[in-house]
Amino acid sequence: MITNRRLVIKYFADTGAAIYERNRALCHPRARLEQCPDFYKQLVAALHQRPRIYSVDTFVHWYKSAFTDRLCPSTLTVYRDIDNGRLALNNVDLPMKLRRRVKQSGNAHSRLNKKVLGPSIENRPSSIEERIEIGHWEGNLVKGKKVEDEHALMTLTERKTRFEIILKLPKFHADTCLHGLETILADYGAEHFKSITFDNGSEFAQLANISGTEIYYDHPYSP
C-alpha cells in the first residue's frame, strides 16, 4: 500500500537565530595574533634579548622591510596586544612607549607627505642591524630651547662599541650641522665612519651631500 507523503518545512525563530549566531562567530576575521604567528614569535624573542636592539616600533619597521610578502601588525596593534596580556611581555620589558597624539584629519596630509631627506634606513644593509663590524654610527642632535640660534650638541654613537662623540654646535641650522659633521670626519678620519643614520629632521637636510661615508635617514616621524 502506497501512502502519499508531503514534506512540510517549518521555521523556528529560536533555532534560526542560534544557527545565525553560530555561523557569525565562525566567519569573523582572525586577530593579528593568529594571522602573524612568526612575527609575534620573533618580536617576543627580540624584546627579551639583552642588550636589547629593538623597540616595538623599530622591530615593526624591520619586519616589514625584511619580509615584504608577509602580513605585519601595526605598532599600535602590538601595544594593544601587550596591554591585553596576549603576549609573554609586559610594559616593564619594553623601552619607553612613544607618545602618540591623535591628529585631526586635516593634518594627515602633511604628515603623510613629509619630505624624505635622503637614502632611507630601509636601504641600509641588514648586516648593520646585527652589529657585527665597527664603523656604523647613529647620529642625533640634543637641543635645549627650540630656537634655531641656541646652542646644540651633535652626538654620534657607534652601534657596536657604543663609543660616543659629542660636538657642541653654535646653532642647529642645516649648514651648521653639515659643517659639524665634516669637522668630526676630518678629526677622526672618514675611514672610521662606514655609515651614519640620522632622523628625518630638517636640521640634517644637507648631510646627504657629504662625502666619505654613507648617510641614511630614519622614517619620517620615527626619531
Buried (B, 14 or more C-beta within 10 A) or exposed (E): EEEEEEEEEEEEEEEEEEEEEEEEEEEEEEEBBEBBEEBBEBBBEBBEEEEEBBBBBBBBBBBBBEBEEEEBBEBEBBBEBBEEEBBEBEEEEBEEEBEEEEEEEEEEEEEEEEEEBBBBBBEBEEEBBEBEEEBBBBBBBEBEEEEBEEBBBBBBBBBBEEEEBEBEBEBBBBEBBBEBBBEBBEEEEBEBBBBBBBBBBBBBBBBBEBEEBBBBBBBBEBE
